[in-house]
Amino acid sequence: MAGPVLPEQPFLPPPSPPALPPPPYSTSISLSKPTTPTSAQPDSTKSLKIHLQTVPHPLSPLPFWTLSGLAFSTNPLQTRIFPPHLSVELLALQKGMWEYKSKNNLRELERRKFIRTVVLGDDGDTKTGEGVEGMIAGAIWNEPRTPKVGTDGATEKVVGEKEKEEEIKKFAESLFPAGANKQLSDKVNKIMDAKPEEFLGKDWKQEWWYLLSLATHPAYQRRGAASLLVKWGQEQAILSHKQNPKIKGCFLIATPAGLPLYRKLGFEVIGEIGIDMGEGGRNDGEGKKEVGGEGKDGEVNVSWGMVWKIPGEGR
């Protein structure tokens, strides 16, 4: 027998797990500083202390999007949808969508955890001259959704959620910049929205922490900053599993650039996603593997669905 339909109400996320102690997430990294063209000295090495911070909702992660634009400036799919000369318009789109969702108190936004690694000075304050306002890497994690259960055991059904999603799509269309590839953007969104459920099942949002986005400033890549952000999600999964045994671990979609890092941290590939970047390309995420000329059918962007399972779960 179907459960009752509850009236719509603001979503209250489950209590956050206890904060992690600073020591595992404070570290020092050594960075090679390039010499100036007139310098005869060899490259110098500078040790910088970085620290992981969590940023509470609804603070806008605008610096993160600026950082993300730098990190993905050479990503073929990103540049095909938003050419480099539209970087300002892309930021305006992201900012507008965040403000719209915050105003409407959407459930999905409430589940997002924004974290970043920043460079600290000797006084312990953030050095805003490094990276983007001191931030050298950032990530957005979605924590698993915990459905409300009524006294009769029926799971909550949210009224109007699909209608809100349609409103969001229409609002996004109104902000989409001229000159960007909306056809390809719609194709990517359709595929990426469907793949997690295809890989993990219909209850995946209740069972997995989802790494929605991860970006590192190009000058600080491959030095451990991003690893802290991924490990944070793994620790949160372990902590929340103790409160809710249904939580299985972490899920993400990896680009070729991120694949080695995720494998090093224990993630395993569970599926491949091929997106034909041509105008008439396939729209099912099963694109052919041949690589054609720019903008032609057959040029495929490949990414991978990956999971990290909590030790002892499903092994």
KASULPE-V243065 format. One record per residue. N is the residue number from 0. PHI is phi as a letter, one per 30 degrees, with the letter a starting at -180 (* if undefined). Layout:
# KASULPE-V243065
N,PHI
N,PHI
This chain:
# KASULPE-V243065
0,*
1,d
2,d
3,d
4,c
5,d
6,d
7,d
8,a
9,e
10,d
11,c
12,d
13,d
14,e
15,d
16,d
17,e
18,d
19,d
20,d
21,d
22,e
23,d
24,c
25,c
26,a
27,c
28,b
29,c
30,c
31,d
32,c
33,d
34,d
35,d
36,e
37,c
38,d
39,c
40,d
41,d
42,e
43,c
44,c
45,b
46,c
47,c
48,c
49,c
50,b
51,d
52,b
53,c
54,c
55,d
56,d
57,c
58,e
59,d
60,d
61,e
62,e
63,d
64,d
65,d
66,d
67,d
68,d
69,d
70,d
71,c
72,d
73,c
74,d
75,e
76,d
77,d
78,d
79,d
80,d
81,b
82,e
83,e
84,d
85,c
86,d
87,d
88,d
89,d
90,d
91,d
92,d
93,d
94,d
95,d
96,d
97,d
98,d
99,d
100,d
101,d
102,d
103,c
104,h
105,d
106,e
107,d
108,d
109,d
110,d
111,d
112,c
113,c
114,b
115,a
116,c
117,b
118,c
119,c
120,d
121,d
122,d
123,i
124,d
125,d
126,d
127,d
128,d
129,c
130,h
131,c
132,h
133,i
134,d
135,c
136,a
137,a
138,b
139,b
140,c
141,c
142,d
143,e
144,d
145,c
146,d
147,d
148,c
149,d
150,d
151,c
152,i
153,d
154,d
155,e
156,c
157,d
158,d
159,i
160,d
161,d
162,d
163,d
164,d
165,d
166,d
167,d
168,d
169,d
170,d
171,d
172,d
173,d
174,c
175,d
176,d
177,d
178,j
179,d
180,c
181,d
182,d
183,d
184,d
185,d
186,d
187,d
188,d
189,d
190,d
191,d
192,d
193,d
194,d
195,e
196,d
197,d
198,d
199,c
200,j
201,d
202,c
203,d
204,d
205,c
206,c
207,b
208,d
209,c
210,d
211,d
212,a
213,b
214,b
215,b
216,e
217,e
218,d
219,b
220,d
221,i
222,b
223,j
224,d
225,d
226,e
227,e
228,d
229,d
230,d
231,e
232,d
233,d
234,d
235,d
236,d
237,d
238,d
239,d
240,d
241,d
242,d
243,b
244,d
245,d
246,d
247,c
248,l
249,b
250,b
251,a
252,c
253,c
254,d
255,e
256,d
257,c
258,e
259,d
260,d
261,d
262,d
263,d
264,c
265,j
266,d
267,b
268,d
269,c
270,a
271,c
272,b
273,c
274,c
275,d
276,d
277,d
278,e
279,c
280,d
281,d
282,b
283,b
284,i
285,c
286,e
287,d
288,c
289,d
290,c
291,c
292,d
293,d
294,i
295,c
296,e
297,j
298,d
299,c
300,c
301,c
302,b
303,b
304,d
305,b
306,b
307,b
308,c
309,e
310,e
311,j
312,c
313,i
314,c
